[in-house]
Amino acid sequence: MALDATGPGAGPVTVQRDVPAGAERRAAELYWDAFGRKLGPALNPADKAVPFIAAHLNTDRAVCALLDGRLVGLAGYHHDGRALTGGSAGAVLRAYGHLRGLHRLLLLALFERHPVPGQLVMDGIAVDPDMRGRGVGSLLIEEVAAVAAEQGCREIRLDVIDTNPRARALYERRGFTAVRTEHTPYLRGLLGFGAVTTMHRPVGTGGVREP
């Protein structure tokens, strides 16, 4: 698969499993940049959210894109009971206080997605703004697909919100199809989106769909 994933004067983008040691803060910053609008009501302010995410990453539940050794993208996944982002209820209460923490726990529960047997759930893609449109997202998706195959999964599942059509278009090009849409108009004012579409891709399939 030929992808324009290089920058001027830079080497090619490489993909690896796990968040590199010492890059937890960078991973959290990328994750927050991609999903902060959605997660904001639960984890704001950003100067508290980013350290919280960094401190509770399951670093072995990510595939990462590196350019000249710098983390420029990552995709998390949920498998075998663990996802990229962690943090127990107790950790949330300690970080945000019991009174405000309880409200945040209720909001975070809205985003929980657990795989059924034979499924790997992909937890979104976060790419450095300067690297978007260069094929990094496709590289990450295919590496997640390789993980799913190695784990004996039959399909990959993800959820995409209605305010992110660019992400949905990428997923469709990489072989995902929509299986259902849950309309949540009651969340639009609070979280900024009013529908969530679940998409599946069988493991062992791939390739860019020609327009």
C-alpha positions in Angstrom: 0.0 0.0 0.0 1.6 3.2 -1.1 1.0 6.1 1.2 2.3 9.7 1.3 3.2 9.6 4.9 6.5 11.5 4.9 7.3 15.1 5.5 9.8 17.4 3.8 13.3 16.4 4.9 12.0 13.6 7.0 12.1 9.9 6.9 9.1 7.6 6.4 6.5 7.1 9.1 7.0 3.9 11.0 4.4 2.0 12.9 5.0 0.1 16.1 3.0 -1.7 18.8 2.7 0.0 22.3 3.2 3.6 23.3 7.0 4.2 23.5 8.4 4.6 27.0 8.5 8.3 27.9 5.9 9.2 25.3 2.8 8.9 27.6 2.3 12.6 27.9 2.6 13.1 24.1 0.1 10.3 23.5 -2.3 11.9 25.9 -2.0 15.2 24.2 -2.7 13.7 20.8 -5.7 11.8 22.3 -7.1 15.0 23.9 -6.6 17.0 20.7 -8.7 14.4 18.8 -11.3 13.6 21.5 -11.3 16.5 23.9 -14.4 18.1 22.5 -16.3 14.8 23.2 -14.6 14.0 26.5 -14.5 17.6 27.8 -17.7 17.6 29.9 -16.3 14.5 31.7 -12.6 15.4 32.0 -12.2 19.2 31.6 -10.1 21.3 32.2 -7.5 20.3 29.7 -4.6 20.9 32.1 -6.1 18.3 34.4 -7.4 15.9 31.7 -4.1 15.4 29.8 -2.1 14.4 32.9 -5.0 12.1 34.0 -5.1 10.4 30.7 -1.3 10.1 30.6 -1.1 8.6 34.1 -3.7 5.9 33.3 -2.8 4.7 29.8 -2.6 1.0 29.1 0.3 1.5 26.8 0.1 -2.0 25.4 -3.3 -1.3 23.9 -2.1 1.0 21.2 -0.4 1.1 17.8 1.6 4.1 17.2 3.0 6.1 14.2 6.4 7.6 14.6 8.2 10.2 12.4 11.9 10.6 13.1 11.3 9.0 16.5 8.4 11.4 17.4 5.0 10.1 18.1 2.6 11.6 15.4 -0.4 9.3 15.7 -1.9 6.4 17.6 -4.9 4.2 17.6 -6.2 2.5 20.8 -8.0 -0.8 21.0 -10.0 -2.7 23.6 -9.4 -6.4 23.8 -9.3 -9.0 26.6 -10.8 -6.6 29.2 -8.4 -3.7 28.7 -8.5 -0.5 26.6 -5.9 2.2 25.9 -7.4 4.7 28.3 -7.8 3.5 31.9 -8.4 5.0 35.3 -10.7 3.4 37.9 -13.7 5.1 39.5 -11.5 5.7 42.5 -8.9 7.4 40.3 -11.5 9.7 38.9 -12.8 10.6 42.3 -9.3 11.3 43.6 -8.4 13.5 40.7 -11.6 15.5 40.5 -13.1 15.2 44.0 -16.0 13.1 45.1 -18.8 15.7 44.4 -17.7 16.6 40.9 -16.2 13.2 40.3 -19.5 11.3 40.5 -21.0 13.4 37.7 -17.9 12.8 35.6 -18.2 9.0 36.2 -21.7 9.0 34.8 -20.6 10.9 31.7 -17.6 8.5 31.2 -19.9 5.6 31.4 -21.6 6.8 28.2 -18.4 6.1 26.2 -17.8 2.6 27.5 -17.8 0.0 24.7 -16.9 -3.6 25.4 -16.2 -6.2 22.7 -18.2 -9.4 22.5 -16.2 -12.7 22.0 -14.3 -12.7 18.8 -14.4 -8.9 18.5 -11.7 -6.2 18.9 -13.0 -2.7 19.5 -10.9 0.1 18.1 -10.9 3.2 20.2 -10.5 5.9 17.6 -7.5 7.4 15.9 -5.5 10.4 16.9 -3.1 12.0 14.4 -1.0 15.1 14.8 -2.7 17.9 12.9 0.4 18.5 10.7 0.3 14.9 9.6 -3.4 14.6 8.7 -4.2 13.7 5.1 -0.9 11.8 4.6 -2.1 8.2 5.2 -1.2 7.9 8.8 -4.7 6.9 9.8 -4.7 4.1 7.2 -1.4 2.8 8.5 -2.8 2.7 12.0 -6.0 0.9 11.0 -4.1 -1.8 9.1 -1.8 -2.4 12.1 -4.9 -2.7 14.4 -6.2 -5.2 11.9 -3.0 -7.2 12.2 -3.4 -7.2 15.9 -7.0 -8.4 15.6 -5.9 -11.2 13.3 -3.1 -12.3 15.7 -5.6 -12.4 18.5 -7.9 -14.6 16.6 -10.7 -12.1 16.3 -13.3 -12.4 13.6 -14.1 -8.7 13.3 -13.1 -5.1 14.3 -15.8 -2.8 15.7 -15.7 1.0 16.1 -18.1 3.8 16.8 -18.0 7.1 15.0 -20.1 10.2 15.9 -22.2 12.2 13.4 -20.0 15.3 13.7 -16.9 13.5 12.4 -17.7 12.6 8.7 -14.0 12.7 7.8 -13.3 9.8 10.1 -16.3 7.9 8.9 -15.1 8.3 5.3 -11.7 7.0 6.2 -13.2 4.0 7.9 -15.4 3.2 4.9 -12.3 3.4 2.6 -10.5 0.9 4.9 -13.3 -1.7 4.7 -15.7 -0.8 7.5 -19.4 -0.8 7.0 -22.1 0.7 9.1 -24.3 -1.8 11.0 -26.5 0.5 13.1 -26.9 4.1 14.2 -28.0 5.2 17.6 -29.6 8.6 17.7 -28.9 10.5 20.9 -30.3 14.0 20.5 -30.3 14.4 24.2 -26.5 14.4 24.2 -26.1 17.1 21.5 -26.2 20.0 23.9 -24.0 18.3 26.4 -21.4 16.4 24.3 -21.8 18.0 20.9 -23.1 15.0 18.9 -26.5 13.6 18.3 -25.9 10.2 16.8 -23.3 7.3 17.0 -22.8 4.9 14.2 -21.3 1.4 14.9 -19.2 0.0 12.1 -17.7 -3.4 11.5 -14.9 -4.8 9.4 -14.2 -8.5 9.1 -10.7 -9.5 10.1 -8.7 -10.6 7.1 -10.2 -8.0 4.7 -8.7 -4.7 3.8 -7.5 -2.5 1.0 -8.7 0.9 -0.1 -12.1 1.0 -1.6 -11.9 2.8 -4.9 -14.3 5.7 -5.2 
